[in-house]
Amino acid sequence: MSGHVYTPKRALVIMAHPDDIEFGCVGTVARWVRAGAEVGYVLVTSGDVGIADLSITQAQATEIREAEQLAAAAVVGVKDVIFLREPDGMVENTLALRKKLVREIRRFKPEAVIVTDPMLLWAGDGYINHPDHRAVAFAALDAIFPAAGQPHLFQELSAEGLRAHKTRKVYAMNWGEGGKENVYINISDVMELKVEALKKHASQMGEMDPTPMVKEWSAAAAKGKEMAYAESYRLVTLVNDEEWGKLTAAEPGAEPGAAG
């Protein structure tokens, strides 16, 4: 499938570290926001071991990287940014983390969620996918389906006013081999925003200008797709159009999936 033009009303991006979104999917986010979508971010860690300078404490690194992520989010118009502050470099797919992600899904009530493909391990010949990426991806998918949509699971969250919520579509990023991408989102009109957002992560960029690299990657994703730059995903539709219509036509104030 090429030229994917669907825009969710609400979308949540769940990633491990500050800058994961900007490297991977911020072009899609920018396009959706421009089309009227409300988008939120959940960062499971604050990237506090991602600054390789022992003169900077982890607490200081947390402040730096969270500020960079907030600035990057502002570039594309995202205001809802949550940091779960799990230990950077040591994330595990636990039930406790699943519950935290279910809480954020039920709070934000996304129609679509963007995650990393948890099956990505070998990413080319020069990179092994970070264990935090894999752990967060598995935890996010376990939270999306079926946990967040099951009212008897983590029922105690109802005390916080949070009811079960079903996500309609899941977009999984995979930049390695065999990602089985089936949608390509045209980010040609927002490429400069992608670059600008990535540059906000100054602690990671250093003196490097990421523009040529990002444009090369995005052009490669778009090759043969009648677009200059693209971001690609494996898309899974959990709730079909007919069922989604019934859920959204429920009584006012009812979240999709809250009844079952």
Secondary structure by P-SEA (a helix, b strand, c coil): cccccccccbbbbbbccccccccccaaaaaaaaaabbbbbbbbccccccccccccccaaaaaaaaaaaaaaaaaaaccccccccccccccccccaaaaaaaaaaaaaacccbbbbcccccccccccccccaaaaaaaaaaaaaacccccccccccccccccccbbbbcbbbbbbccccccccccccccccaaaaaaaaaccccccccccaaaaaaaaaaaaaccccccccccccccccccaaaaaaaaaccccccccccc
